[in-house]
């Protein structure tokens, strides 16, 4: 998954933010949401990607998208 756009800033108490990404399954641009979610006594960032088979909502099990690298451009 390649993230193309995230908000420039978030409210101090924001619990989620939207993103524009390229879905590796099909290669199309889609929108999703990253939410701060309590899971097993931890706070995790969980991807809600309704147009993609990636992420917890589509996998049907405890599946999570984890960032393993980041290249930030202005």
MMTF fields as JSON, N, C-alpha, C and O atoms, coordinates in Angstrom:
{
  "mmtfVersion": "1.0.0",
  "mmtfProducer": "UNKNOWN",
  "numBonds": 295,
  "numAtoms": 296,
  "numGroups": 74,
  "numChains": 1,
  "numModels": 1,
  "chainsPerModel": [1],
  "groupsPerChain": [74],
  "chainIdList": ["A"],
  "bondAtomList": [4, 2, 8, 6, 12, 10, 16, 14, 20, 18, 24, 22, 28, 26, 32, 30, 36, 34, 40, 38, 44, 42, 48, 46, 52, 50, 56, 54, 60, 58, 64, 62, 68, 66, 72, 70, 76, 74, 80, 78, 84, 82, 88, 86, 92, 90, 96, 94, 100, 98, 104, 102, 108, 106, 112, 110, 116, 114, 120, 118, 124, 122, 128, 126, 132, 130, 136, 134, 140, 138, 144, 142, 148, 146, 152, 150, 156, 154, 160, 158, 164, 162, 168, 166, 172, 170, 176, 174, 180, 178, 184, 182, 188, 186, 192, 190, 196, 194, 200, 198, 204, 202, 208, 206, 212, 210, 216, 214, 220, 218, 224, 222, 228, 226, 232, 230, 236, 234, 240, 238, 244, 242, 248, 246, 252, 250, 256, 254, 260, 258, 264, 262, 268, 266, 272, 270, 276, 274, 280, 278, 284, 282, 288, 286, 292, 290],
  "bondOrderList": [1, 1, 1, 1, 1, 1, 1, 1, 1, 1, 1, 1, 1, 1, 1, 1, 1, 1, 1, 1, 1, 1, 1, 1, 1, 1, 1, 1, 1, 1, 1, 1, 1, 1, 1, 1, 1, 1, 1, 1, 1, 1, 1, 1, 1, 1, 1, 1, 1, 1, 1, 1, 1, 1, 1, 1, 1, 1, 1, 1, 1, 1, 1, 1, 1, 1, 1, 1, 1, 1, 1, 1, 1],
  "groupList": [{"groupName": "UNK", "atomNameList": ["N", "CA", "C", "O"], "elementList": ["N", "C", "C", "O"], "formalChargeList": [0, 0, 0, 0], "bondAtomList": [1, 0, 2, 1, 3, 2], "bondOrderList": [1, 1, 2], "singleLetterCode": "X", "chemCompType": "L-PEPTIDE LINKING"}],
  "groupTypeList": [0, 0, 0, 0, 0, 0, 0, 0, 0, 0, 0, 0, 0, 0, 0, 0, 0, 0, 0, 0, 0, 0, 0, 0, 0, 0, 0, 0, 0, 0, 0, 0, 0, 0, 0, 0, 0, 0, 0, 0, 0, 0, 0, 0, 0, 0, 0, 0, 0, 0, 0, 0, 0, 0, 0, 0, 0, 0, 0, 0, 0, 0, 0, 0, 0, 0, 0, 0, 0, 0, 0, 0, 0, 0],
  "groupIdList": [1, 2, 3, 4, 5, 6, 7, 8, 9, 10, 11, 12, 13, 14, 15, 16, 17, 18, 19, 20, 21, 22, 23, 24, 25, 26, 27, 28, 29, 30, 31, 32, 33, 34, 35, 36, 37, 38, 39, 40, 41, 42, 43, 44, 45, 46, 47, 48, 49, 50, 51, 52, 53, 54, 55, 56, 57, 58, 59, 60, 61, 62, 63, 64, 65, 66, 67, 68, 69, 70, 71, 72, 73, 74],
  "secStructList": [7, 3, 3, 3, 3, 3, 7, 1, 7, 7, 7, 6, 6, 7, 7, 3, 3, 3, 3, 3, 3, 3, 7, 6, 6, 6, 7, 7, 3, 3, 3, 3, 3, 3, 3, 3, 3, 3, 3, 6, 6, 3, 3, 3, 3, 3, 3, 3, 7, 6, 6, 1, 1, 7, 1, 2, 2, 2, 2, 1, 1, 1, 7, 7, 7, 7, 7, 7, 7, 7, 7, 7, 7, 7],
  "xCoordList": [0.846, 0.0, 0.892, 1.831, 0.598, 1.331, 0.382, -0.646, 0.723, -0.106, 0.323, 1.494, -0.645, -0.374, -0.617, 0.075, -1.593, -1.96, -2.555, -3.38, -2.117, -2.691, -2.882, -2.306, -3.658, -3.843, -2.527, -1.65, -2.402, -1.222, -1.167, -0.084, -2.325, -2.392, -3.647, -4.619, -3.6, -4.748, -5.115, -4.265, -6.394, -6.807, -6.079, -5.694, -5.897, -5.152, -5.692, -4.915, -6.996, -7.609, -8.173, -9.061, -7.67, -8.162, -7.95, -6.902, -8.94, -8.873, -8.754, -8.575, -8.856, -8.77, -8.397, -8.512, -7.948, -7.689, -7.853, -7.666, -8.204, -8.396, -7.089, -6.131, -7.064, -5.892, -6.304, -7.353, -5.459, -5.597, -4.448, -3.305, -4.732, -3.691, -3.862, -4.918, -2.816, -2.892, -2.979, -2.108, -4.041, -4.275, -3.383, -3.437, -2.568, -1.711, -2.495, -1.972, -3.741, -4.597, -5.459, -6.547, -4.988, -5.73, -5.103, -5.391, -4.257, -3.517, -4.344, -3.908, -5.531, -6.339, -6.222, -5.897, -6.495, -6.505, -7.8, -8.876, -7.679, -8.839, -8.657, -7.555, -9.76, -9.736, -9.96, -10.686, -9.331, -9.504, -9.38, -9.213, -9.461, -9.362, -8.421, -8.47, -7.569, -6.729, -7.315, -7.485, -7.621, -8.231, -7.337, -6.706, -7.295, -6.648, -7.624, -8.723, -7.229, -8.147, -7.523, -6.395, -8.245, -7.724, -7.908, -9.029, -6.8, -6.833, -5.903, -4.716, -6.455, -5.688, -4.837, -3.633, -5.457, -4.834, -3.71, -2.821, -3.74, -2.795, -3.586, -4.707, -3.016, -3.61, -2.871, -1.662, -3.603, -3.018, -3.672, -4.83, -2.934, -3.5, -4.004, -3.216, -5.322, -5.944, -6.481, -7.173, -6.155, -6.594, -7.995, -8.254, -8.897, -10.22, -10.197, -10.264, -10.103, -9.94, -11.086, -10.91, -12.264, -13.452, -13.364, -14.088, -12.51, -12.391, -11.284, -10.964, -10.697, -9.534, -9.697, -10.383, -9.074, -9.077, -8.084, -7.995, -7.336, -6.398, -7.144, -8.196, -6.611, -7.152, -8.154, -8.634, -8.453, -9.271, -10.697, -11.207, -11.348, -12.753, -12.99, -14.069, -12.022, -12.224, -11.652, -12.084, -10.713, -10.041, -10.889, -10.709, -11.814, -12.661, -11.999, -12.641, -10.748, -10.037, -9.254, -9.428, -8.418, -7.596, -6.417, -5.293, -6.689, -5.672, -5.452, -6.417, -4.211, -3.896, -2.861, -1.992, -2.957, -1.96, -0.914, -1.251, 0.347, 1.437, 2.419, 2.837, 2.796, 3.759, 5.152, 5.603, 5.83, 7.183, 8.249, 9.439, 7.833, 8.786, 8.028, 6.816, 8.75, 8.119, 9.082, 10.233, 8.602, 9.347, 8.424, 7.367, 8.801, 7.967, 8.508, 9.692, 7.625, 7.987, 7.124, 5.966, 7.669, 6.867, 5.758, 4.997],
  "yCoordList": [-1.164, 0.0, 1.227, 1.323, 2.16, 3.416, 4.543, 4.748, 5.265, 6.389, 7.632, 8.009, 8.261, 9.446, 10.742, 11.734, 10.739, 11.997, 11.736, 10.841, 12.54, 12.577, 14.051, 14.908, 14.37, 15.769, 16.42, 15.758, 17.711, 18.466, 18.603, 18.67, 18.643, 18.808, 18.108, 17.917, 17.736, 17.116, 17.928, 18.597, 17.873, 18.481, 17.785, 16.622, 18.501, 17.978, 16.639, 15.776, 16.46, 15.243, 14.342, 13.531, 14.473, 13.661, 12.176, 11.773, 11.38, 9.932, 9.209, 7.992, 9.978, 9.391, 10.45, 11.649, 9.982, 10.88, 10.114, 8.899, 10.847, 10.257, 10.187, 10.896, 9.317, 9.211, 8.803, 8.193, 9.15, 8.716, 7.75, 8.057, 6.592, 5.582, 4.848, 4.909, 4.164, 3.266, 1.852, 1.393, 1.181, -0.185, -1.137, -1.13, -1.953, -2.873, -3.989, -4.65, -4.196, -5.191, -4.447, -3.977, -4.343, -3.648, -2.335, -1.846, -1.747, -0.541, 0.722, 1.651, 0.798, 2.01, 2.899, 2.433, 4.196, 5.14, 4.964, 4.799, 5.002, 4.852, 5.719, 6.178, 5.933, 6.678, 5.708, 4.722, 6.002, 5.217, 6.083, 7.299, 5.454, 6.155, 5.369, 4.14, 6.082, 5.492, 5.939, 7.132, 4.956, 5.249, 4.773, 3.719, 5.566, 5.163, 4.234, 4.651, 2.978, 1.956, 1.177, 0.698, 1.044, 0.219, -1.264, -1.718, -2.018, -3.453, -4.134, -3.82, -5.062, -5.839, -4.937, -5.152, -3.943, -3.011, -2.186, -1.718, -2.003, -1.142, -0.217, -0.539, 0.921, 1.805, 1.601, 1.817, 1.185, 0.926, 1.802, 2.196, 2.105, 2.76, 1.667, 0.871, 1.625, 0.585, 1.211, 2.228, 0.592, 1.087, 0.571, -0.628, 1.468, 1.123, 1.442, 2.607, 0.416, 0.57, -0.159, -1.29, 0.481, -0.212, -0.665, -1.582, -0.061, -0.46, -1.472, -1.775, -1.998, -2.87, -4.135, -4.114, -5.24, -6.429, -6.313, -7.214, -5.203, -4.977, -4.485, -3.858, -4.764, -4.2, -5.099, -6.081, -4.751, -5.567, -5.786, -6.904, -4.746, -4.869, -5.849, -6.437, -6.041, -6.896, -8.301, -9.23, -8.469, -9.759, -10.781, -11.985, -10.311, -11.226, -11.81, -12.544, -11.499, -11.95, -10.772, -9.643, -11.013, -9.949, -9.636, -10.076, -8.883, -8.511, -7.012, -6.249, -6.58, -5.176, -4.767, -5.558, -3.518, -2.952, -2.268, -1.401, -2.644, -2.089, -1.401, -1.98, -0.154, 0.574, 0.017, -0.041, -0.394, -0.911, 0.03, -0.168, 1.05, 2.052, 3.322, 3.297, 4.427, 5.717, 6.611, 6.779, 7.184, 8.224, 9.437, 9.396, 10.497, 11.699, 12.76, 13.094, 13.279, 14.321, 15.546, 15.411, 16.744, 17.97, 18.094, 19.061],
  "zCoordList": [0.0, 0.0, 0.0, 0.79, -0.884, -0.93, -0.537, -1.184, 0.512, 0.962, 0.2, 0.206, -0.457, -1.267, -0.515, -0.742, 0.376, 1.026, 2.403, 2.584, 3.368, 4.716, 5.066, 4.397, 6.077, 6.46, 6.892, 7.447, 6.635, 7.071, 8.587, 9.169, 9.222, 10.675, 11.194, 10.464, 12.459, 13.128, 14.347, 14.934, 14.733, 15.993, 17.138, 17.025, 18.231, 19.373, 19.872, 20.28, 19.844, 20.381, 19.286, 19.549, 18.074, 16.957, 17.233, 17.736, 16.906, 17.067, 15.728, 15.685, 14.619, 13.299, 12.269, 12.519, 11.102, 9.986, 8.681, 8.624, 7.645, 6.335, 5.566, 5.873, 4.556, 3.705, 2.302, 2.096, 1.343, -0.036, -0.275, 0.062, -0.848, -1.017, -2.347, -2.975, -2.755, -3.901, -3.357, -2.619, -3.736, -3.287, -4.095, -5.325, -3.423, -4.159, -4.854, -5.751, -4.444, -5.085, -6.11, -5.779, -7.318, -8.365, -8.783, -9.875, -7.952, -8.305, -8.447, -9.126, -7.83, -7.964, -6.727, -5.635, -6.926, -5.807, -5.021, -5.598, -3.709, -2.832, -1.594, -1.292, -0.886, 0.37, 1.527, 1.398, 2.644, 3.849, 5.071, 4.975, 6.214, 7.496, 8.396, 8.439, 9.11, 10.149, 11.487, 11.739, 12.344, 13.648, 14.785, 14.701, 15.842, 17.086, 17.797, 18.163, 17.996, 18.479, 19.633, 19.514, 20.754, 21.847, 21.514, 21.281, 21.492, 21.221, 22.216, 22.292, 22.968, 23.944, 24.842, 24.978, 25.444, 26.386, 25.762, 26.474, 24.44, 23.737, 22.831, 22.437, 22.499, 21.507, 20.193, 20.11, 19.17, 17.863, 16.809, 16.952, 15.753, 14.587, 13.656, 13.144, 13.433, 12.628, 11.347, 11.383, 10.216, 8.918, 8.606, 8.713, 8.221, 7.72, 6.229, 5.837, 5.41, 3.965, 3.261, 2.81, 3.161, 2.659, 1.204, 0.817, 0.389, -1.016, -1.254, -2.403, -0.194, -0.323, 0.512, 1.535, 0.089, 0.939, 2.096, 2.929, 2.149, 3.25, 4.475, 4.352, 5.656, 6.885, 7.577, 7.011, 8.785, 9.669, 9.164, 9.245, 8.646, 8.281, 7.139, 7.059, 6.258, 5.109, 5.292, 4.609, 6.179, 6.314, 7.059, 6.876, 7.898, 8.637, 9.882, 10.634, 10.105, 11.299, 11.856, 11.398, 12.812, 13.381, 12.455, 12.693, 11.413, 10.43, 10.512, 10.557, 10.534, 10.666, 9.638, 9.27, 9.17, 8.278, 9.144, 9.95, 8.99, 9.785, 8.858, 7.855, 9.185, 8.378, 8.641, 9.785, 7.567, 7.759, 7.198, 7.442, 6.45, 5.975, 5.633, 5.417, 5.585, 5.333, 4.587, 4.99, 3.494, 2.789, 2.772, 2.143, 3.44, 3.536, 2.574, 2.601, 1.729, 0.776, 1.029, 1.423, 0.809, 1.013, -0.001, 0.031]
}
